[in-house]
Amino acid sequence: MTWLMLLARMVKISVLNSMIFAPLYALSVFVVRWCGDSFVASAELGYVLTRFVESVIYPKLVQPFFYELTPLPEGQLRDRIMALTSQLHFPLKNVYVADEHQLTCHANGYFHDRVVPGGSKRIILSNMFLKQFSVPEIEVLLAQDIASWFYSHPIKLELAAVFHHLLLLCIFTLFYNNTALFRAFGFGGTNAVVRVPYLPLTVGFGFVCMLFEPTTTLWTFAFGVLSRHSVFQADRFAATLSRLGLTPTESDTEEETHAALLKRALIKLQIHNLPTMHVDPLYSASSFSPTLPERLSAIDRVLQKSQ
């Protein structure tokens, strides 16, 4: 990525943020002031609708704004992906290749429309992903990603995020009109640093976030535990999944288990994407993704139990 490309990407992100989040912020302030103390239900409904619409329009409008998507051509890889999705009853609509080599050197493969119940899904493979991994490795990594759909991980994590947002809104109702709290920070009163005819909602929400930072830390830890459990569960699913026979476009008779392929693919992901591998145990327990040694050890334990 050149400096010019980086600058263009930053400009695009700034424009999109201004076009999307500025109106949403103004709408949120309007809803709170218009509904008064009963704004929680309306604000939470708006939050849920916004998340849903975001998951729908992102792959169709936002993603093409940054890189080009082209359908994956016919061949061995496409046949293996179609066979895998058919085996797992995954509602695949199409497979695309994302031209991301100018934006990042990371390898990536995933499916879209994660939080939309039902409906068809799209698998996105970066061109760097196709260059750095073999067909069996791509297959097993996609199986690991599709496992999150199989176990409804995205929906569960989204419901957890919605619950956390609802909890914050309920707490916010106790403080957003608390004049003593605002006065303590210089709003209102005879010696006020700032004089305004109303209590600013954004500042009030910032106060609430600061006051409940310890609770937020505990929630982040719990959310990380849930996320880590989802990763381990998806790894176990992919490692124990039985491989299908050869497709008509394949002639190689060599077979490897999904567990061996998954371990090798995870190591290659570590080499190409360079995430942190050795961290403090407490930090690792609170992070959203386990480290490579933890994932490999978990796969080995699964294999030992199955023997």
Helices and strands as residue ranges (DSSP letters): H 3-35, G 36-38, H 39-57, I 58-62, G 63-65, E 69-71, H 76-87, E 92-98, E 109-111, E 121-126, H 127-132, H 135-150, H 153-172, H 179-184, H 201-211, H 213-240, H 258-273, H 281-286, H 292-306
